[in-house]
Amino acid sequence: MSLLGPKTYKRLKTTYEIVNKLPETERITAIVLMFIPVVLSVVDNGVLWDLRPSISDYAYMCQSYWFGSLLALAGSLFIFNGAQHIKSQRFKSKLQEQQHLTKQQVSAMHNDFDNPDRLGKGYNIIFGIALFFVIYLDYKTYELPHYAAALIFYCGCIVVMVFGARQHLKRLGKVLGILTALALIMHYLLNYILDGNNPYTLLMAEWIGLIFIGVYFIKDSLCYAPILNTKDDA
């Protein structure tokens, strides 16, 4: 039996079992992100290859509620994911203070509940809020705030991939983060060189970036072992 005591252990187990479900929402979030351009293009004109210049431009299609609902879904998933991480982290910290756990018990807690780094993803709330700002601040009316929100989302994801990846995902995170940054930079660089006659549209750059971000999130979630060591459940 765990050194934490049966009651304390049971409370921690209940909370961490919730956190064990978070990788599933991370995968759903990633899939939603990767397929947003596909769904929007098909709804807009019935085909995949006739794309608008950017994802944000789909806010002006006839069925614009698709644009809003898809980004709101992705944003909500990010916010939910981040909020659950924060809730679990606060619960663990509060429990440590209330129970006056010894160093030996704190060590036991980390042995009983693997992957404590999984609880540090509260930044997902910021990404989710940024996506909501992308919806509400259309780029034609609120150009600077709109692109600032989009920049927060993409740059935030890039920073997480490059600098926030767990040890065995550091190389993949750096590669995908750099490729995401290059996909976006290349659009603006070609736009400048070709004086606006750029076949590599912002939508293409955004879509490639979303694919890289989605691949990282899926890979990250698949690498998690269960937080709870079931050998001490009895």
C-alpha positions as CSV (number, residue, x, y, z in Angstrom):
1,M,0.0,0.0,0.0
2,S,1.2,3.5,-0.7
3,L,2.9,5.6,2.1
4,L,0.3,8.3,1.4
5,G,-2.4,6.6,3.4
6,P,-5.7,5.1,2.1
7,K,-7.8,8.3,2.1
8,T,-5.1,10.6,0.7
9,Y,-4.2,8.0,-1.9
10,K,-7.9,7.5,-2.9
11,R,-8.4,11.3,-3.4
12,L,-5.2,11.5,-5.5
13,K,-6.2,8.5,-7.5
14,T,-9.6,9.9,-8.4
15,T,-8.1,13.2,-9.6
16,Y,-5.3,11.6,-11.6
17,E,-7.7,9.2,-13.3
18,I,-9.3,12.3,-14.8
19,V,-5.9,13.5,-16.0
20,N,-5.3,10.0,-17.6
21,K,-8.2,10.9,-20.0
22,L,-6.5,14.1,-21.2
23,P,-4.3,12.5,-23.9
24,E,-7.6,11.5,-25.6
25,T,-8.8,15.1,-25.8
26,E,-5.3,16.1,-27.0
27,R,-5.6,13.7,-29.9
28,I,-9.1,14.9,-30.7
29,T,-7.9,18.5,-30.7
30,A,-5.0,17.6,-33.0
31,I,-7.3,15.9,-35.5
32,V,-9.8,18.8,-35.5
33,L,-6.9,21.2,-36.2
34,M,-5.5,19.2,-39.0
35,F,-8.9,18.8,-40.8
36,I,-10.2,22.4,-40.4
37,P,-9.1,23.5,-43.9
38,V,-10.5,20.3,-45.5
39,V,-14.0,20.7,-44.0
40,L,-14.1,24.5,-44.7
41,S,-13.1,24.0,-48.3
42,V,-15.6,21.2,-49.0
43,V,-18.4,23.2,-47.3
44,D,-17.5,26.3,-49.1
45,N,-17.5,25.0,-52.7
46,G,-17.9,21.3,-52.6
47,V,-14.2,20.5,-53.6
48,L,-10.9,20.4,-51.8
49,W,-8.6,22.0,-54.3
50,D,-10.4,25.4,-54.7
51,L,-9.0,27.0,-51.6
52,R,-9.4,30.6,-50.2
53,P,-6.2,32.6,-49.6
54,S,-6.3,32.0,-45.8
55,I,-8.3,30.0,-43.2
56,S,-9.6,33.3,-41.8
57,D,-11.1,34.2,-45.1
58,Y,-13.7,31.4,-44.6
59,A,-15.4,33.7,-42.1
60,Y,-16.9,35.4,-45.2
61,M,-18.3,32.3,-46.9
62,C,-22.1,31.7,-47.0
63,Q,-22.0,29.0,-44.3
64,S,-19.6,31.0,-42.1
65,Y,-21.0,29.2,-39.0
66,W,-18.8,26.3,-40.0
67,F,-15.7,28.5,-39.6
68,G,-16.8,29.7,-36.2
69,S,-17.9,26.3,-34.9
70,L,-14.8,24.5,-36.0
71,L,-12.4,27.0,-34.4
72,A,-14.6,27.3,-31.4
73,L,-14.5,23.5,-31.0
74,A,-10.7,23.5,-31.2
75,G,-10.5,26.4,-28.8
76,S,-12.8,24.8,-26.3
77,L,-10.8,21.6,-26.4
78,F,-7.6,23.6,-25.7
79,I,-9.2,25.5,-22.8
80,F,-10.7,22.3,-21.3
81,N,-7.4,20.5,-21.6
82,G,-5.5,23.3,-20.0
83,A,-8.1,23.9,-17.2
84,Q,-8.0,20.2,-16.2
85,H,-4.2,20.3,-16.0
86,I,-4.3,23.4,-13.8
87,K,-7.0,21.9,-11.6
88,S,-5.1,18.7,-11.1
89,Q,-1.8,20.6,-10.3
90,R,-3.5,22.8,-7.8
91,F,-5.2,19.8,-6.2
92,K,-1.8,18.1,-5.7
93,S,-0.2,21.2,-4.3
94,K,-3.1,21.9,-1.9
95,L,-3.1,18.3,-0.8
96,Q,0.6,18.4,0.0
97,E,0.1,21.6,2.1
98,Q,-3.0,20.3,3.9
99,Q,-1.6,16.9,4.7
100,H,1.8,18.2,5.7
101,L,3.4,15.5,3.7
102,T,7.0,14.5,4.5
103,K,9.7,14.3,1.9
104,Q,9.4,10.5,2.0
105,Q,5.6,10.8,1.3
106,V,6.2,13.4,-1.5
107,S,8.7,11.0,-3.1
108,A,6.1,8.2,-2.7
109,M,3.5,10.4,-4.5
110,H,5.8,10.8,-7.5
111,N,6.4,7.0,-7.5
112,D,2.7,6.2,-7.3
113,F,1.7,8.8,-10.0
114,D,4.0,8.8,-13.0
115,N,4.5,11.6,-15.5
116,P,4.0,14.7,-13.2
117,D,5.0,16.8,-16.2
118,R,1.6,16.0,-17.7
119,L,0.1,18.4,-15.2
120,G,2.0,21.4,-16.6
121,K,0.0,22.2,-19.7
122,G,-2.1,25.1,-18.4
123,Y,-0.7,27.2,-21.3
124,N,-3.3,25.4,-23.5
125,I,-5.9,27.8,-22.1
126,I,-4.0,30.7,-23.8
127,F,-4.0,28.9,-27.1
128,G,-7.7,28.2,-26.9
129,I,-8.5,31.9,-26.0
130,A,-6.4,33.0,-29.0
131,L,-8.5,30.8,-31.3
132,F,-11.6,32.5,-30.0
133,F,-10.1,35.9,-30.7
134,V,-9.4,34.7,-34.3
135,I,-13.1,34.0,-34.6
136,Y,-14.5,37.2,-33.1
137,L,-11.9,39.6,-34.5
138,D,-12.2,39.1,-38.3
139,Y,-9.1,40.1,-40.2
140,K,-10.8,42.7,-42.4
141,T,-12.2,44.7,-39.6
142,Y,-9.7,44.1,-36.8
143,E,-6.6,43.2,-38.8
144,L,-3.9,43.8,-36.2
145,P,-5.7,42.1,-33.2
146,H,-6.7,39.2,-35.5
147,Y,-3.2,38.5,-36.7
148,A,-1.8,39.0,-33.2
149,A,-4.2,36.3,-31.9
150,A,-3.1,33.9,-34.7
151,L,0.5,34.7,-34.0
152,I,0.1,33.9,-30.3
153,F,-1.4,30.5,-31.2
154,Y,1.2,29.5,-33.8
155,C,4.2,31.0,-31.9
156,G,3.0,29.5,-28.7
157,C,2.7,26.0,-30.2
158,I,6.2,26.4,-31.8
159,V,7.7,27.4,-28.5
160,V,6.1,24.4,-26.8
161,M,7.4,22.0,-29.4
162,V,10.9,23.4,-29.5
163,F,11.5,24.2,-25.9
164,G,8.8,22.3,-23.9
165,A,9.0,18.8,-25.2
166,R,9.7,16.0,-22.8
167,Q,13.1,14.4,-23.0
168,H,12.4,11.6,-25.5
169,L,10.4,14.0,-27.8
170,K,12.9,16.9,-27.8
171,R,14.3,16.0,-31.3
172,L,10.9,15.5,-32.9
173,G,9.6,18.6,-31.2
174,K,12.4,20.8,-32.5
175,V,12.1,19.4,-36.0
176,L,8.3,19.9,-36.1
177,G,8.5,23.3,-34.4
178,I,11.2,24.6,-36.9
179,L,9.2,23.2,-39.9
180,T,6.1,25.0,-38.6
181,A,8.0,28.3,-38.3
182,L,9.5,27.8,-41.8
183,A,6.2,27.0,-43.4
184,L,4.8,30.4,-42.1
185,I,8.0,32.4,-42.8
186,M,8.3,31.1,-46.3
187,H,4.9,32.5,-47.2
188,Y,5.7,36.0,-46.2
189,L,9.2,35.8,-47.7
190,L,7.8,34.6,-51.1
191,N,5.1,37.3,-50.8
192,Y,7.8,39.9,-50.5
193,I,10.0,38.5,-53.3
194,L,7.2,37.9,-55.7
195,D,5.5,41.2,-54.9
196,G,2.1,39.7,-54.0
197,N,2.0,37.1,-56.8
198,N,2.7,34.2,-54.5
199,P,1.2,30.8,-55.3
200,Y,2.1,29.6,-51.8
201,T,-0.9,31.1,-50.0
202,L,-1.2,31.8,-46.3
203,L,-3.8,29.0,-46.1
204,M,-1.2,26.5,-47.4
205,A,1.3,27.8,-44.8
206,E,-1.3,27.6,-42.0
207,W,-2.5,24.2,-43.0
208,I,1.1,22.8,-43.1
209,G,1.7,24.3,-39.7
210,L,-1.5,22.8,-38.3
211,I,-0.5,19.4,-39.6
212,F,2.9,19.6,-37.9
213,I,1.3,20.8,-34.7
214,G,-1.3,18.0,-34.8
215,V,1.4,15.4,-35.4
216,Y,3.3,16.6,-32.4
217,F,0.2,16.6,-30.1
218,I,-0.7,13.1,-31.2
219,K,2.8,11.8,-30.8
220,D,3.1,13.5,-27.4
221,S,-0.2,12.0,-26.1
222,L,0.6,8.5,-27.4
223,C,3.9,8.5,-25.4
224,Y,2.2,8.9,-22.1
225,A,2.2,5.9,-19.7
226,P,-0.7,5.9,-17.3
227,I,-0.1,8.3,-14.4
228,L,-1.3,5.8,-11.8
229,N,0.7,2.7,-11.0
230,T,-2.0,0.1,-10.7
231,K,0.2,-2.1,-8.5
232,D,-0.7,0.0,-5.5
233,D,-4.4,0.2,-6.2
234,A,-5.3,-2.5,-3.7
